[in-house]
Amino acid sequence: MADTNLMADVIDNKVNISETSQKPKRNTNDTLGKEDFLLLLVTQMQYQDPLDPADNTEYVAQLAQFSELEQMQNLNSTMGNSTAYNLVGRQVLVRETTELGETKEKQGYVDYVTIRNGEAYVSIDGAEFAYSDVVQVLDESFVISGLLPKVAQQKLEFLHGAPLDVLVSGISLGEKGYKASGFSVVISDKNNSENTYTVDLKYLSYKEGTLTISREFLKNLDAGEYYVALGFDDSNKTVDYENVTLVVKGVKPVSNGDGDSGEGTSSDEGTSSGNGNSGTGDI
């Protein structure tokens, strides 16, 4: 059977071979490579005017340019592979596109780098990815900061006239080697750091990322703005002290000396009457 790629027509008793059968084939992509330039050179030689052929010096110059291009591409490939070796032990983000056009991401530490057919591949958790798919190299301190315990930024309110427990949400105990098993709570006056109060465990309860601070503790605080600081017991001893703000409103009840309390009245100097606790220390 004749080759279907060779399309011949008999015209005026002459056989004309179509140009498509004579052109070398190339793999199309988004960029021009050394194969493309070689194809252009061969095509130029094939279709030159036989009555006015190109000078041999021009071909020598073009071949020299082709050789220089090939060396530059090889150098770029070598430098790229050398850079890939520097990623061993670093945490990277890989983004690759599947055959179905789906984009997948993988983040992790590079275990090793291998070279196949002149292309570098990085191994992450036993899976290999093309070095060209590495889109981010993450700083170690940045990675650790994402694993440490933390609290979501929020502003809470406590009203003496209608006291309710206060809920601190969005608490993360950390991940992997930086996970905490517990934490302490300290409340400090935003305008006077000397007024700092450690919250006893009996006033605290924690469940699934939410901390509850009992109203029985909060009723001893004067009106004002406070920071609610959480000191975690993770390996880094993380302290989150500015993300949670507590605003206390109203006049706190004043103890009458027998354990009961009533609503106190403020004096002209702005201090509450009665013998309520204040100052630094535990409440």
VOBA-287548 format. One line per 2 residues: their letters; for each residue x, y, z of N, C-alpha, C. Coordinates in nm, 2 decimals. Layout:
<sites>
a> X/Y/Z/X/Y/Z/X/Y/Z  ...
</sites>
This chain:
<sites>
ma> 0.09/-0.12/0.00/0.00/0.00/0.00/0.09/0.12/0.00  0.05/0.22/-0.08/0.13/0.34/-0.09/0.12/0.42/0.03
dt> 0.22/0.50/0.06/0.22/0.59/0.18/0.12/0.70/0.16  0.02/0.70/0.25/-0.08/0.80/0.24/-0.03/0.95/0.26
nl> 0.09/0.96/0.32/0.15/1.09/0.34/0.20/1.15/0.21  0.22/1.07/0.12/0.27/1.12/-0.01/0.16/1.13/-0.11
ma> 0.12/1.26/-0.13/0.00/1.28/-0.21/0.06/1.33/-0.35  0.03/1.25/-0.45/0.08/1.28/-0.59/-0.03/1.30/-0.68
dv> -0.02/1.39/-0.77/-0.11/1.42/-0.87/-0.04/1.42/-1.01  -0.11/1.36/-1.11/-0.05/1.35/-1.24/-0.11/1.47/-1.32
id> -0.03/1.57/-1.35/-0.07/1.69/-1.42/0.02/1.70/-1.54  -0.04/1.70/-1.66/0.03/1.72/-1.79/0.14/1.61/-1.80
nk> 0.11/1.49/-1.77/0.20/1.38/-1.77/0.32/1.39/-1.68  0.31/1.48/-1.58/0.42/1.50/-1.48/0.36/1.47/-1.34
vn> 0.45/1.41/-1.26/0.41/1.38/-1.12/0.46/1.49/-1.03  0.37/1.56/-0.96/0.40/1.66/-0.87/0.38/1.61/-0.72
is> 0.49/1.61/-0.65/0.48/1.57/-0.51/0.44/1.69/-0.42  0.34/1.68/-0.34/0.29/1.79/-0.26/0.40/1.83/-0.16
et> 0.41/1.96/-0.13/0.51/2.01/-0.04/0.50/1.95/0.10  0.38/1.91/0.14/0.36/1.86/0.27/0.43/1.73/0.29
sq> 0.46/1.66/0.18/0.53/1.53/0.19/0.68/1.55/0.21  0.73/1.67/0.18/0.87/1.69/0.18/0.92/1.76/0.31
kp> 0.83/1.82/0.38/0.88/1.89/0.50/0.90/1.80/0.62  1.01/1.82/0.68/1.04/1.74/0.81/0.93/1.77/0.91
kr> 0.89/1.68/0.99/0.79/1.70/1.09/0.86/1.74/1.22  0.78/1.82/1.30/0.83/1.87/1.42/0.72/1.87/1.52
nt> 0.76/1.86/1.65/0.66/1.86/1.76/0.63/2.01/1.79  0.51/2.05/1.78/0.47/2.19/1.81/0.46/2.21/1.96
nd> 0.51/2.33/2.00/0.49/2.37/2.14/0.49/2.52/2.15  0.50/2.57/2.26/0.49/2.72/2.28/0.62/2.79/2.25
tl> 0.74/2.72/2.25/0.86/2.79/2.23/0.94/2.73/2.11  1.04/2.81/2.06/1.12/2.75/1.96/1.25/2.70/2.02
gk> 1.29/2.57/1.97/1.41/2.51/2.02/1.51/2.49/1.91  1.61/2.42/1.95/1.72/2.40/1.85/1.67/2.32/1.73
ed> 1.58/2.23/1.75/1.52/2.15/1.64/1.45/2.24/1.54  1.38/2.34/1.59/1.31/2.44/1.50/1.41/2.52/1.42
fl> 1.52/2.56/1.48/1.62/2.64/1.40/1.69/2.55/1.29  1.71/2.42/1.33/1.77/2.33/1.23/1.68/2.31/1.12
ll> 1.55/2.30/1.15/1.44/2.28/1.05/1.44/2.40/0.95  1.45/2.52/1.01/1.45/2.64/0.92/1.57/2.64/0.83
lv> 1.69/2.60/0.88/1.81/2.60/0.80/1.80/2.50/0.69  1.75/2.38/0.72/1.73/2.28/0.61/1.63/2.32/0.51
tq> 1.52/2.38/0.55/1.42/2.43/0.46/1.48/2.54/0.37  1.56/2.63/0.43/1.62/2.73/0.35/1.71/2.68/0.24
mq> 1.79/2.57/0.28/1.88/2.51/0.18/1.80/2.44/0.07  1.69/2.38/0.11/1.61/2.30/0.01/1.54/2.39/-0.09
yq> 1.50/2.50/-0.05/1.42/2.59/-0.14/1.49/2.71/-0.19  1.63/2.71/-0.18/1.70/2.82/-0.24/1.70/2.82/-0.39
dp> 1.72/2.93/-0.45/1.73/2.95/-0.59/1.85/2.88/-0.65  1.83/2.77/-0.73/1.95/2.70/-0.78/2.04/2.79/-0.87
ld> 1.98/2.89/-0.93/2.05/2.98/-1.02/2.13/3.09/-0.94  2.09/3.11/-0.81/2.15/3.21/-0.73/2.16/3.15/-0.58
pa> 2.24/3.04/-0.57/2.24/2.98/-0.44/2.31/3.07/-0.33  2.27/3.04/-0.20/2.33/3.11/-0.09/2.48/3.09/-0.08
dn> 2.55/3.19/-0.04/2.70/3.17/-0.02/2.73/3.07/0.09  2.83/2.99/0.08/2.87/2.90/0.18/2.90/2.96/0.31
te> 2.95/3.08/0.30/2.99/3.16/0.43/2.87/3.18/0.51  2.75/3.21/0.45/2.63/3.23/0.52/2.59/3.11/0.60
yv> 2.60/2.99/0.53/2.56/2.87/0.60/2.66/2.84/0.72  2.78/2.87/0.70/2.88/2.85/0.81/2.84/2.94/0.93
aq> 2.81/3.06/0.90/2.77/3.15/1.00/2.64/3.11/1.07  2.54/3.06/1.00/2.42/3.01/1.06/2.44/2.88/1.14
la> 2.53/2.79/1.09/2.56/2.67/1.17/2.63/2.71/1.30  2.72/2.82/1.29/2.78/2.86/1.42/2.68/2.92/1.52
qf> 2.58/2.99/1.46/2.47/3.04/1.55/2.39/2.93/1.61  2.37/2.83/1.53/2.30/2.71/1.58/2.37/2.64/1.69
se> 2.50/2.62/1.67/2.59/2.56/1.77/2.59/2.64/1.90  2.60/2.77/1.89/2.59/2.86/2.00/2.46/2.85/2.08
le> 2.35/2.84/2.00/2.22/2.83/2.06/2.21/2.70/2.14  2.26/2.59/2.08/2.26/2.46/2.15/2.34/2.46/2.28
qm> 2.46/2.52/2.28/2.54/2.53/2.40/2.47/2.61/2.51  2.40/2.72/2.47/2.33/2.80/2.57/2.21/2.72/2.63
qn> 2.14/2.64/2.55/2.03/2.56/2.60/2.09/2.46/2.69  2.20/2.39/2.66/2.26/2.29/2.75/2.30/2.36/2.88
ln> 2.36/2.48/2.87/2.40/2.55/2.99/2.28/2.58/3.08  2.18/2.63/3.02/2.06/2.66/3.10/2.00/2.54/3.17
st> 2.00/2.42/3.10/1.96/2.30/3.15/2.04/2.26/3.27  2.18/2.27/3.26/2.27/2.23/3.36/2.25/2.32/3.48
mg> 2.24/2.45/3.46/2.22/2.54/3.57/2.09/2.52/3.64  1.98/2.48/3.57/1.85/2.45/3.63/1.86/2.33/3.71
ns> 1.93/2.23/3.67/1.94/2.11/3.74/2.03/2.13/3.87  2.13/2.21/3.86/2.21/2.25/3.98/2.13/2.32/4.08
ta> 2.04/2.41/4.04/1.95/2.48/4.13/1.86/2.38/4.20  1.81/2.28/4.13/1.72/2.18/4.18/1.78/2.11/4.30
yn> 1.91/2.08/4.29/1.98/2.01/4.40/1.98/2.09/4.53  1.97/2.22/4.52/1.97/2.31/4.64/1.84/2.30/4.72
lv> 1.74/2.24/4.66/1.61/2.23/4.72/1.60/2.11/4.82  1.70/2.02/4.82/1.69/1.91/4.91/1.69/1.96/5.05
gr> 1.59/1.91/5.13/1.57/1.95/5.27/1.49/2.08/5.28  1.45/2.14/5.17/1.37/2.26/5.18/1.22/2.23/5.15
qv> 1.13/2.31/5.21/0.99/2.29/5.18/0.95/2.37/5.06  0.88/2.30/4.97/0.84/2.37/4.85/0.69/2.34/4.82
lv> 0.64/2.43/4.73/0.50/2.41/4.68/0.50/2.38/4.53  0.44/2.26/4.50/0.44/2.22/4.36/0.30/2.23/4.30
re> 0.29/2.28/4.18/0.16/2.29/4.12/0.17/2.23/3.98  0.10/2.12/3.96/0.11/2.05/3.83/-0.03/2.04/3.77
tt> -0.03/2.03/3.63/-0.16/2.01/3.56/-0.17/1.87/3.51  -0.28/1.80/3.54/-0.30/1.66/3.49/-0.33/1.66/3.35
el> -0.34/1.54/3.29/-0.38/1.52/3.15/-0.52/1.57/3.13  -0.61/1.57/3.23/-0.74/1.61/3.22/-0.76/1.76/3.24
ge> -0.65/1.83/3.26/-0.65/1.98/3.27/-0.67/2.02/3.41  -0.67/1.93/3.51/-0.69/1.97/3.65/-0.56/2.01/3.71
tk> -0.57/2.11/3.80/-0.45/2.16/3.87/-0.45/2.11/4.01  -0.33/2.05/4.04/-0.31/1.99/4.17/-0.19/2.05/4.24
ek> -0.20/2.07/4.37/-0.09/2.12/4.45/-0.04/2.02/4.55  0.09/2.03/4.58/0.15/1.95/4.68/0.26/2.03/4.76
qg> 0.25/2.03/4.89/0.35/2.10/4.97/0.42/2.00/5.06  0.55/2.01/5.07/0.63/1.93/5.16/0.77/1.95/5.14
yv> 0.85/1.87/5.21/1.00/1.88/5.21/1.05/1.79/5.09  1.15/1.84/5.03/1.22/1.77/4.92/1.31/1.67/4.98
dy> 1.29/1.54/4.95/1.37/1.43/5.00/1.50/1.41/4.92  1.48/1.42/4.79/1.60/1.40/4.70/1.56/1.46/4.56
vt> 1.67/1.48/4.48/1.65/1.52/4.34/1.71/1.42/4.24  1.64/1.39/4.14/1.69/1.30/4.04/1.68/1.36/3.90
ir> 1.77/1.32/3.81/1.78/1.37/3.67/1.74/1.25/3.58  1.64/1.28/3.49/1.61/1.18/3.39/1.59/1.25/3.26
ng> 1.66/1.20/3.16/1.65/1.26/3.02/1.68/1.41/3.02  1.78/1.45/3.11/1.82/1.59/3.11/1.72/1.68/3.19
ea> 1.62/1.62/3.25/1.52/1.70/3.33/1.52/1.66/3.48  1.52/1.76/3.56/1.53/1.74/3.71/1.39/1.71/3.76
yv> 1.38/1.62/3.86/1.26/1.59/3.93/1.29/1.59/4.08  1.19/1.64/4.16/1.21/1.65/4.30/1.11/1.55/4.37
si> 1.15/1.49/4.47/1.07/1.39/4.54/1.02/1.45/4.67  0.88/1.44/4.69/0.81/1.49/4.81/0.72/1.37/4.86
dg> 0.75/1.33/4.98/0.68/1.22/5.04/0.67/1.10/4.95  0.78/1.07/4.88/0.78/0.95/4.79/0.73/0.97/4.65
ae> 0.67/1.08/4.62/0.62/1.11/4.49/0.71/1.21/4.42  0.73/1.19/4.29/0.82/1.27/4.21/0.74/1.37/4.13
fa> 0.80/1.50/4.12/0.74/1.60/4.05/0.85/1.67/3.97  0.81/1.72/3.85/0.90/1.80/3.76/0.95/1.92/3.84
ys> 1.08/1.95/3.83/1.14/2.07/3.89/1.07/2.19/3.83  1.03/2.19/3.71/0.96/2.31/3.65/0.82/2.34/3.71
dv> 0.77/2.24/3.78/0.64/2.26/3.85/0.65/2.32/3.99  0.77/2.34/4.04/0.79/2.40/4.17/0.76/2.55/4.15
vq> 0.66/2.60/4.23/0.62/2.74/4.21/0.66/2.82/4.33  0.69/2.76/4.45/0.73/2.84/4.57/0.83/2.76/4.65
vl> 0.93/2.83/4.70/1.02/2.77/4.80/1.00/2.85/4.93  0.96/2.77/5.03/0.91/2.84/5.15/1.02/2.85/5.26
de> 1.03/2.97/5.32/1.12/3.00/5.43/1.09/2.91/5.55  1.19/2.86/5.62/1.16/2.77/5.73/1.08/2.84/5.84
sf> 1.12/2.96/5.87/1.05/3.03/5.98/0.90/3.06/5.94  0.88/3.08/5.81/0.74/3.10/5.76/0.66/2.97/5.77
vi> 0.73/2.86/5.74/0.66/2.73/5.76/0.62/2.70/5.90  0.72/2.72/5.99/0.70/2.70/6.13/0.58/2.79/6.19
sg> 0.58/2.91/6.14/0.47/3.00/6.19/0.33/2.95/6.16  0.32/2.87/6.05/0.20/2.82/6.01/0.16/2.69/6.09
ll> 0.26/2.64/6.17/0.23/2.52/6.25/0.21/2.55/6.39  0.25/2.67/6.44/0.24/2.71/6.58/0.09/2.73/6.62
pk> 0.07/2.72/6.75/-0.07/2.75/6.80/-0.10/2.89/6.78  -0.23/2.92/6.76/-0.27/3.06/6.73/-0.41/3.08/6.77
va> -0.45/3.21/6.77/-0.59/3.24/6.80/-0.64/3.34/6.70  -0.76/3.32/6.65/-0.82/3.42/6.55/-0.84/3.55/6.61
qq> -0.82/3.66/6.53/-0.83/3.79/6.58/-0.98/3.82/6.60  -1.01/3.88/6.72/-1.15/3.90/6.76/-1.16/4.00/6.87
kl> -1.28/4.07/6.88/-1.31/4.16/6.98/-1.43/4.12/7.06  -1.42/4.10/7.19/-1.53/4.05/7.27/-1.58/4.16/7.36
ef> -1.70/4.13/7.42/-1.76/4.23/7.51/-1.82/4.16/7.63  -1.80/4.23/7.75/-1.87/4.18/7.87/-1.94/4.30/7.93
lh> -2.06/4.28/7.97/-2.15/4.39/8.03/-2.18/4.35/8.17  -2.14/4.44/8.26/-2.17/4.41/8.41/-2.32/4.41/8.43
ga> -2.40/4.49/8.36/-2.54/4.49/8.39/-2.61/4.37/8.35  -2.55/4.29/8.25/-2.61/4.16/8.20/-2.50/4.07/8.18
pl> -2.44/4.02/8.29/-2.31/3.94/8.28/-2.34/3.80/8.21  -2.26/3.77/8.11/-2.26/3.64/8.05/-2.12/3.59/8.03
dv> -2.10/3.46/8.02/-1.97/3.40/7.99/-1.92/3.45/7.86  -1.79/3.46/7.85/-1.73/3.51/7.72/-1.67/3.39/7.65
lv> -1.69/3.39/7.52/-1.64/3.28/7.44/-1.53/3.33/7.35  -1.41/3.27/7.36/-1.30/3.30/7.27/-1.29/3.18/7.16
sg> -1.32/3.21/7.04/-1.32/3.11/6.93/-1.20/3.11/6.85  -1.19/3.02/6.75/-1.08/3.02/6.66/-0.95/2.99/6.72
is> -0.94/2.90/6.82/-0.82/2.86/6.88/-0.76/2.74/6.81  -0.64/2.74/6.77/-0.57/2.63/6.71/-0.45/2.59/6.81
lg> -0.45/2.46/6.84/-0.34/2.41/6.93/-0.21/2.38/6.86  -0.21/2.41/6.72/-0.09/2.38/6.65/-0.09/2.25/6.58
ek> 0.02/2.22/6.50/0.03/2.10/6.42/0.16/2.03/6.44  0.16/1.90/6.41/0.29/1.82/6.41/0.37/1.84/6.53
gy> 0.50/1.88/6.52/0.58/1.89/6.64/0.57/2.01/6.72  0.47/2.10/6.67/0.45/2.22/6.75/0.31/2.23/6.81
ka> 0.25/2.11/6.83/0.12/2.11/6.89/0.12/2.12/7.04  0.03/2.20/7.09/0.03/2.22/7.24/-0.08/2.13/7.30
sg> -0.06/2.09/7.43/-0.15/2.01/7.50/-0.24/2.09/7.59  -0.20/2.22/7.61/-0.28/2.30/7.70/-0.23/2.45/7.69
fs> -0.30/2.54/7.77/-0.25/2.68/7.77/-0.30/2.74/7.89  -0.24/2.86/7.93/-0.29/2.94/8.04/-0.34/3.07/7.98
vv> -0.42/3.14/8.06/-0.49/3.26/8.02/-0.46/3.37/8.11  -0.42/3.48/8.05/-0.38/3.60/8.13/-0.46/3.72/8.07
is> -0.52/3.80/8.15/-0.59/3.92/8.10/-0.52/4.04/8.16  -0.49/4.13/8.06/-0.41/4.25/8.11/-0.48/4.38/8.05
dk> -0.47/4.48/8.14/-0.53/4.61/8.10/-0.46/4.67/7.98  -0.53/4.71/7.88/-0.47/4.76/7.76/-0.40/4.89/7.78
nn> -0.45/4.97/7.87/-0.39/5.10/7.90/-0.30/5.11/8.02  -0.29/4.99/8.09/-0.21/4.99/8.21/-0.16/4.84/8.23
se> -0.04/4.82/8.18/0.01/4.68/8.18/0.03/4.62/8.32  0.03/4.71/8.42/0.05/4.67/8.56/-0.07/4.59/8.61
nt> -0.19/4.62/8.55/-0.31/4.55/8.59/-0.32/4.43/8.51  -0.26/4.32/8.55/-0.26/4.19/8.49/-0.31/4.08/8.58
yt> -0.40/4.00/8.52/-0.47/3.90/8.60/-0.46/3.76/8.54  -0.41/3.67/8.61/-0.41/3.53/8.57/-0.54/3.46/8.60
vd> -0.60/3.40/8.50/-0.73/3.33/8.52/-0.71/3.19/8.57  -0.77/3.17/8.69/-0.76/3.03/8.74/-0.84/2.93/8.66
lk> -0.79/2.81/8.66/-0.85/2.70/8.57/-1.00/2.68/8.60  -1.04/2.70/8.72/-1.18/2.68/8.76/-1.27/2.77/8.69
yl> -1.22/2.88/8.63/-1.30/2.97/8.55/-1.30/2.95/8.40  -1.23/2.84/8.36/-1.20/2.82/8.22/-1.26/2.68/8.18
sy> -1.30/2.67/8.06/-1.34/2.55/8.00/-1.31/2.56/7.85  -1.26/2.44/7.79/-1.22/2.45/7.65/-1.28/2.32/7.57
ke> -1.33/2.35/7.45/-1.38/2.24/7.37/-1.37/2.28/7.22  -1.31/2.20/7.14/-1.30/2.21/7.00/-1.28/2.35/6.95
gt> -1.17/2.41/7.00/-1.13/2.54/6.95/-1.19/2.66/7.01  -1.28/2.64/7.11/-1.35/2.75/7.18/-1.32/2.75/7.33
lt> -1.27/2.86/7.38/-1.25/2.88/7.52/-1.36/2.96/7.58  -1.41/2.91/7.70/-1.51/2.98/7.77/-1.45/3.04/7.90
is> -1.47/3.17/7.92/-1.42/3.23/8.04/-1.55/3.27/8.12  -1.55/3.22/8.25/-1.67/3.23/8.33/-1.70/3.38/8.37
re> -1.83/3.41/8.37/-1.87/3.55/8.42/-1.82/3.57/8.56  -1.81/3.46/8.64/-1.77/3.48/8.78/-1.63/3.54/8.79
fl> -1.55/3.52/8.70/-1.42/3.59/8.70/-1.43/3.73/8.64  -1.50/3.74/8.53/-1.50/3.87/8.46/-1.57/3.98/8.54
kn> -1.66/3.94/8.63/-1.73/4.04/8.71/-1.64/4.12/8.80  -1.52/4.08/8.82/-1.42/4.15/8.90/-1.34/4.25/8.83
ld> -1.36/4.26/8.70/-1.28/4.35/8.62/-1.35/4.49/8.61  -1.27/4.60/8.62/-1.33/4.73/8.60/-1.36/4.75/8.45
ag> -1.44/4.85/8.42/-1.47/4.88/8.28/-1.34/4.93/8.21  -1.33/4.89/8.09/-1.21/4.92/8.01/-1.18/4.82/7.90
ey> -1.07/4.84/7.84/-1.03/4.74/7.73/-0.91/4.66/7.78  -0.92/4.53/7.75/-0.82/4.43/7.80/-0.77/4.35/7.68
yv> -0.64/4.30/7.70/-0.59/4.19/7.61/-0.62/4.06/7.68  -0.66/3.96/7.60/-0.67/3.82/7.65/-0.56/3.74/7.59
al> -0.46/3.71/7.67/-0.34/3.64/7.62/-0.34/3.50/7.65  -0.30/3.41/7.56/-0.30/3.27/7.58/-0.15/3.22/7.56
gf> -0.10/3.16/7.67/0.03/3.11/7.67/0.03/2.95/7.65  0.07/2.91/7.54/0.06/2.76/7.50/0.18/2.69/7.56
dd> 0.17/2.56/7.58/0.28/2.48/7.63/0.35/2.40/7.52  0.34/2.45/7.40/0.41/2.38/7.29/0.56/2.39/7.30
sn> 0.64/2.33/7.21/0.78/2.33/7.22/0.84/2.47/7.20  0.76/2.55/7.14/0.81/2.69/7.11/0.76/2.79/7.22
kt> 0.68/2.74/7.31/0.63/2.83/7.42/0.56/2.95/7.36  0.47/2.93/7.27/0.40/3.04/7.19/0.31/3.11/7.28
vd> 0.31/3.25/7.27/0.22/3.33/7.34/0.15/3.42/7.24  0.02/3.41/7.24/-0.07/3.50/7.16/-0.13/3.60/7.25
ye> -0.09/3.73/7.24/-0.14/3.82/7.34/-0.21/3.95/7.28  -0.22/3.96/7.15/-0.28/4.08/7.09/-0.40/4.05/7.00
nv> -0.43/3.93/6.97/-0.54/3.90/6.88/-0.67/3.91/6.94  -0.68/3.89/7.07/-0.81/3.89/7.14/-0.82/4.01/7.23
tl> -0.92/4.09/7.20/-0.95/4.21/7.28/-1.08/4.20/7.35  -1.08/4.23/7.48/-1.20/4.22/7.56/-1.24/4.36/7.61
vv> -1.36/4.40/7.58/-1.42/4.53/7.63/-1.52/4.51/7.74  -1.49/4.56/7.86/-1.57/4.55/7.97/-1.65/4.68/7.99
kg> -1.78/4.67/8.00/-1.87/4.79/8.01/-1.95/4.78/8.14  -1.99/4.90/8.19/-2.07/4.91/8.31/-1.99/4.92/8.44
vk> -2.06/4.92/8.55/-1.99/4.93/8.68/-1.99/4.79/8.75  -1.88/4.74/8.79/-1.87/4.61/8.85/-1.93/4.61/8.98
pv> -1.99/4.50/9.03/-2.05/4.49/9.16/-1.95/4.49/9.27  -1.99/4.55/9.38/-1.89/4.57/9.49/-1.93/4.48/9.61
sn> -1.83/4.41/9.66/-1.85/4.32/9.77/-1.88/4.39/9.89  -1.98/4.34/9.97/-2.02/4.40/10.10/-1.95/4.34/10.22
gd> -1.86/4.25/10.19/-1.78/4.20/10.30/-1.82/4.06/10.35  -1.94/4.02/10.31/-1.99/3.88/10.36/-2.00/3.79/10.24
gd> -1.93/3.82/10.13/-1.93/3.73/10.02/-2.03/3.77/9.92  -2.13/3.85/9.95/-2.23/3.89/9.86/-2.18/4.02/9.79
sg> -2.23/4.05/9.68/-2.19/4.17/9.61/-2.31/4.25/9.56  -2.30/4.37/9.54/-2.41/4.46/9.49/-2.35/4.55/9.39
eg> -2.43/4.63/9.33/-2.39/4.73/9.23/-2.32/4.84/9.30  -2.19/4.87/9.27/-2.12/4.98/9.33/-2.14/5.11/9.25
ts> -2.11/5.22/9.32/-2.12/5.35/9.25/-1.98/5.41/9.24  -1.95/5.48/9.13/-1.82/5.53/9.10/-1.81/5.67/9.18
sd> -1.69/5.69/9.23/-1.66/5.82/9.30/-1.62/5.92/9.19  -1.59/6.04/9.24/-1.55/6.15/9.15/-1.42/6.12/9.08
eg> -1.33/6.04/9.16/-1.20/6.01/9.10/-1.20/5.90/9.00  -1.32/5.83/8.98/-1.33/5.73/8.88/-1.30/5.59/8.93
ts> -1.28/5.58/9.07/-1.26/5.44/9.12/-1.39/5.39/9.19  -1.40/5.26/9.19/-1.53/5.21/9.24/-1.52/5.20/9.39
sg> -1.64/5.23/9.46/-1.65/5.22/9.60/-1.66/5.07/9.64  -1.62/5.04/9.77/-1.63/4.90/9.81/-1.49/4.85/9.82
ng> -1.47/4.71/9.84/-1.34/4.65/9.85/-1.32/4.55/9.75  -1.35/4.58/9.62/-1.33/4.49/9.51/-1.18/4.48/9.49
ns> -1.14/4.36/9.43/-0.99/4.34/9.41/-0.95/4.42/9.29  -0.82/4.46/9.28/-0.76/4.53/9.17/-0.61/4.51/9.18
gt> -0.54/4.55/9.07/-0.40/4.55/9.07/-0.35/4.42/9.01  -0.22/4.40/9.02/-0.15/4.28/8.96/-0.17/4.16/9.05
gd> -0.19/4.04/8.98/-0.20/3.92/9.05/-0.32/3.84/9.01  -0.35/3.73/9.07/-0.46/3.64/9.04/-0.59/3.70/9.10
i> -0.70/3.67/9.03/-0.83/3.71/9.09/-0.89/3.58/9.14
</sites>
